[in-house]
């Protein structure tokens, strides 16, 4: 199984935020590693707990950062964060009620978040910051 490798395309050039994004890569890789070792339930529970903590900390940090730099598209960006949190909570609830497919939805969304939200949406505020300086 191939793990996700951090690469330059994922970098925003904002060290603290890049470190937080690397944490998401690490979380996904840990999930896949635990799964490969046959620890399906533990992998799911660890990932859910870590992702919840991550969402609370990272999204709030990122929004505060965008506010501080005066990013003009902040409200739209916040809406995408709210959508992710809502989806996470819905799927977590499904999982806790016994729907094992819900964890796949969360993993798939986290994976696509990494490669679409970070590489496209987050790049907008990084570009804004560079142009502003």
C-alpha positions in Angstrom: 0.0 0.0 0.0 1.2 3.5 -0.9 1.1 6.2 1.8 0.6 9.8 1.0 3.8 11.7 0.6 4.0 15.4 1.4 5.1 17.3 -1.6 5.8 20.9 -2.8 2.4 21.1 -4.5 0.7 20.9 -1.0 2.9 23.6 0.4 1.5 27.1 0.9 4.8 28.6 2.0 3.3 29.5 5.4 5.3 27.3 7.8 2.8 27.0 10.6 -0.1 26.2 8.3 2.1 23.8 6.2 2.9 21.9 9.5 -0.8 21.6 10.3 -1.5 20.3 6.8 1.3 17.8 7.2 -0.5 16.6 10.3 -3.6 15.7 8.1 -1.3 13.7 5.8 0.2 11.9 8.9 -3.3 11.1 10.2 -4.4 9.6 6.9 -1.2 7.6 6.7 -1.6 6.3 10.3 -5.2 5.3 9.5 -4.1 3.3 6.4 -1.2 1.7 8.4 -3.5 0.6 11.2 -6.0 -0.7 8.7 -3.3 -2.7 6.9 -2.3 -4.2 10.2 -5.9 -5.4 10.6 -7.0 -3.0 13.3 -10.1 -1.7 11.5 -12.1 -0.4 14.6 -9.0 1.1 16.3 -8.0 2.8 13.0 -11.5 4.3 12.6 -11.7 5.5 16.2 -8.2 7.0 16.3 -8.9 8.8 13.0 -12.2 10.2 14.1 -10.8 11.5 17.4 -7.7 13.0 15.7 -9.7 14.5 12.9 -12.2 16.1 15.3 -9.4 17.7 17.3 -7.7 18.8 14.1 -10.8 20.4 12.6 -11.4 22.4 15.8 -7.8 23.7 16.0 -6.7 24.0 12.4 -9.8 25.5 10.8 -10.1 28.1 13.5 -6.4 28.9 13.2 -6.6 29.2 9.5 -9.7 31.5 9.6 -8.0 33.7 12.2 -4.9 33.9 10.0 -7.0 34.9 6.9 -8.7 37.5 9.0 -5.4 38.9 10.1 -4.1 39.3 6.6 -7.3 40.8 5.4 -8.1 38.0 2.9 -11.1 39.3 0.9 -12.7 35.8 0.3 -12.8 34.9 4.0 -16.5 34.4 4.2 -16.6 31.9 1.2 -13.6 30.1 2.7 -15.3 29.8 6.1 -18.4 28.3 4.4 -16.3 25.5 2.9 -14.9 24.8 6.4 -18.4 24.7 7.9 -19.4 22.3 5.1 -16.5 20.0 6.1 -17.4 20.2 9.8 -21.1 19.5 9.1 -20.2 16.5 6.9 -17.8 15.2 9.5 -20.4 15.4 12.3 -23.1 13.7 10.1 -20.8 10.8 9.1 -19.4 10.4 12.6 -23.0 10.1 13.9 -23.7 7.4 11.2 -20.6 5.6 12.2 -21.4 5.6 15.9 -24.9 4.2 15.0 -23.1 1.3 13.4 -22.8 2.3 9.8 -19.3 1.2 8.9 -19.5 2.8 5.5 -19.5 6.2 7.1 -15.8 6.0 8.0 -15.0 5.5 4.3 -17.0 8.6 3.5 -14.9 10.6 6.1 -11.6 9.2 4.8 -12.6 9.9 1.2 -13.6 13.4 2.1 -10.4 14.0 4.1 -8.3 12.8 1.2 -10.1 14.9 -1.3 -9.9 17.9 1.1 -6.2 17.4 1.1 -5.8 17.4 -2.6 -8.6 19.9 -3.6 -9.1 22.3 -0.8 -5.5 22.7 0.2 -4.1 22.7 -3.3 -6.7 25.0 -4.7 -8.7 26.9 -2.1 -6.0 27.4 0.5 -3.5 28.4 -2.3 -5.7 31.5 -2.9 -5.0 33.1 0.5 -1.3 32.1 0.2 -1.1 33.9 -3.1 -3.0 36.9 -1.7 -0.4 37.1 1.1 2.5 36.9 -1.3 1.0 39.6 -3.5 0.2 41.8 -0.6 3.8 41.8 0.7 
